[in-house]
Amino acid sequence: MIAFAMAISIFTASCGKKKKVAETPKPTGEVLINEYCSSDEYRSTKDAFRSTATGESMDRETAKKKARSNAQAELAKTISSTMKIVGDNYVNSTEFNNKEEVTETFQEMARTLVDQEIRGAVEICEKLTQRSGADGKITYVSYMALELSGKSIADAYSAGLSSNEKIKADYNYEKFKDTFEKEMEKLEKERK
């Protein structure tokens, strides 16, 4: 009985001790930066293309214009690469006679589409900060996130394809839509 009581008291005492986990020391000379408009909610999804960017200037409107321009460029790059993959996959899965010519038509249409549609991007986040430099001059930093509906891109692309004489006869909207949606799902998974 005494041995049992001793075993319980040792067991209880050992359960009460907490192991200390060594904290990783912060790297010297480094500061954690928290950027506005760049968390997970501002990444592309299966339903929308999104981009984030910053712009910096001593003039606040110029900082905003730079941020918007940078965000549009990033958005255009993402849409262009996605539509290139969609076009290649769609053409390869169909029975077009001259696949090379049709692929070139798809890529040309994607470039035109991006140029036209990018202006319709919606601002989903904007933050403006200012800081004073060592010389006392103020610098403005604009943070921005833009969004463009995947559906509007797919619809505009589809409209262009169905009106193209080279592709019109063989164009299959459902197959295109399926190819596009699969690529948007991949895009969302890659951005997580």
N, C-alpha and C positions, 0 to 999 in steps of 0.2 A: 504494500500500500504506500509505504514511504517512497519507494522507487518510482511508483506511478505519479505521485504528487511532484516529485523532483523533475520528472520528464515533462510533465505539463507546464511547470513553471519555467523550465528552460525553453520549451517550445514557444510559450507565450512571450517570453522576453525577446526571443529572436524574431518573432513576427512583428513586434512593435518597432524595430529598427528600420529606418529608411535609408536606402543607399543614396548617396549624393552623386548626382550626375555632373561630371565636370563640364562647365560651360566653355564653349569655344570662345577664345578671346577675339575681340574685334580686330580686324586688320588695322594696323596703324596707318594714319594718313588717309583713310577712306571714309567717305560720308555716304550714307544711304540716301538715294534720291527717290522721291515719290513723285512720279509724273502724273499730271492730270489727264483725263480723257484717254487712258490707256489700259484700263483694267480689262478683265475677261469679257465684260458686257460690251466692249467696243471692238471685239474681234468678229471676223466674218462667220456667218452661220449658213445653214442650208437654205435659208430664206433671203439673205441679204449679204452683199459685199460691203465690207467696212474697212476703213483705214484711219490711222491716227498720225499726227505730225505736229511739229512745233515750228514756230517762226520767231525770229529774234531781230529787234531793231531799236534804234533810239526813237523812232516814230511809232506810235501805237498802231495806227492804221496799216503801216507797212508791215509790222509784225503780224497782224491778222492776215494780210494778203499773202505773206510768205507761208504762213501755216496752212492756209487754204490751198495754195498752189502745191505745196509739198504733199498735202493729204490727197489732192486730186491726182497727182503723179503716182502716188502709191496705189490708189484705187484703180487707176488706169492700168498699171502694171499687173495687178492681181486679176482684173477682169480679162485683160488680153491673154495672159497665160492660161487662165481657166477656159476661155473660149477657144483657144488654139487646141487644147486637149479635147474639148467637146467636139470640135470640128473634125479632128483627126479620128477620134473614136467613132463618130457618126458615119463618116465617109467609109471607114474600114469595115463597118458592120452592114453596109448596103451593097447594092448591085450596080453602082454607077460604072459606066463603060470606061470613062477616062478619069480615074481617081485622082491623078495628079492635078489635072485642070480643075476639078471640083474642089480639091483641097485648097488650091490657090484662091479660088473664088470665096471659100469659107473664110480664109485668113484675111483677105482683102475686106470682106464684109465686117469682120470683127474689128479691124482697125477703124473703119468708118463709123461703126456703131459706137465704139468707145468714145471717139471724138464728139459724136452727137449727144450721147446719153450722159456723159460725165458732168455736163453742166446742170443736170437735174439732181445731182447728189444733194442730199439733205444733211444739214449740220445737226448732229445729235449731241454734241458736247462742245462747249467753248469756254475756256478759262483764260483770263489775261492777268499776268502778274507783272510787277515791276521790281527792279532792284537798282541800287545805287552802286556805281563802280568806285574804285579807289580815287578816281579823279572827280567824283561827285556827280557825274553825268548819270542820268536815268536810262536804263535799258528796259524795254518791254519784251516780255516773252508770252507768246500766244500759243495755247495748246488747243488742238482741234481734232474732232473725230467726225468723219463723214460716212454716210450710208447711202447705198443705192440698191433698190429692190432687185433681187434676183429674177423675180417674175417679169419686171419691166424690161430687163435686159433680154431674157429669153423671148418675150413677146416681140420686141423690136427686131431681134435676130431672126425669129421665125417669119415675121412679115417680110423681111428682106429676102429670105430664102424662097418663100412662096411666090415672090414676084420676079425672081431671077429666071430668065428663059432657059439657061443651061441646066438648072436644077429642078425647075418647076414640075416636070413630068414625074420625076422619081422621088420627090420630096415627101417624107412621111413625118408629119408633125408629132405623132405619138412616140415614134422612135426617137426623134430629136429631143423631145421633152424628157423622156426616160434617161437618155444619155446625159442631158444637162443636170437633171436632179441627182443622178449618181455622182457626178463631179462636184456638185455643191455639197453633198454629204461628205465627200472626201476632204474638201476644203475646210469644212467645219472641224473635222477630226484632226486635221493637221495643225490647226490654229490653237488647239487646246493644250 
